[in-house]
Amino acid sequence: MSVRMLAKASLALLFVGGLASLSSAIGPAAHAENPPGSAIPEDAMAVIARMGKTLQAREFSFHSHTFRAYAGPNGELLHIAHTTKTVVHRPDRLLVEVTGDDGSKKVLYDGKTLVVYGVEQKQYASIPVSGNIDQMLEVAEKRMGTDFPLADLLTDNPENSVLSGVTSGGQVGTSTIDGVPCRHFFFNQADDLELELWLEDNDRALPRRFVVTYRNLPGRPTFIAELSDWDFSTQVSDTAFVFQPPAGVVQVEASSNAAPAAAR
């Protein structure tokens, strides 16, 4: 699993003026190259390839419930939960709506501008971006220190993104999630991450659950994501990805230097 997706497991868009982050980063790490195919059994590769093909659909949406750990003010291991709806319209439209312990946020990308809106704060920040979703994610990361949760599922090549940095692993069992039979996989990424991944045991191989353990961080914190309500028939107008500031909402400057709300 690539660092962009889970080593930070975050949507930490940070703004001057106290606009809360969508979630804070667990910790930095370096990007890893894709491993050789021989490091993963062929049957596991085949299932992930099916997942990747499914997620290359032009339009889809899904819900996620995430539960992650972060360091408190005294170094204690605390946890925060978020419920998210994500709408993807390839190649260059993205809408993310987040409700969690730290409030409600929206992220919109219309192919020209990336906007993050803090509902309770009545503030938003935007930066000009052009290109597809992949390019937007790279710009957001470099310019704002921003990582989107589960971003590898949104790239042009989800299969490669999910396998980035994986050095070993394979199927370890089966289970049923929300009535759907799933195959349970375990992978090692580099030297410090463990990834568990549950994929539907069918032709779509949709992801239903992720669990990531950070072996080298104090307390071995985890990131957990439950995915549901996959919809590939969704049809969303382009106007849904364009931010129209509600009355009383003010714009603030985007910055990667503000402290995450969850860390305060």
Beta strands, then each sheet from edge to edge (+ up, - down):
strand 1: 59-71
strand 2: 77-89
strand 3: 93-100
strand 4: 103-109
strand 5: 113-118
strand 6: 123-128
strand 7: 166-177
strand 8: 180-189
strand 9: 193-200
strand 10: 207-214
strand 11: 222-231
strand 12: 250-251
sheet 1: 7+ 8- 9+ 10- 11+ 1- 2+ 3- 4+ 5- 6+ 12+
end
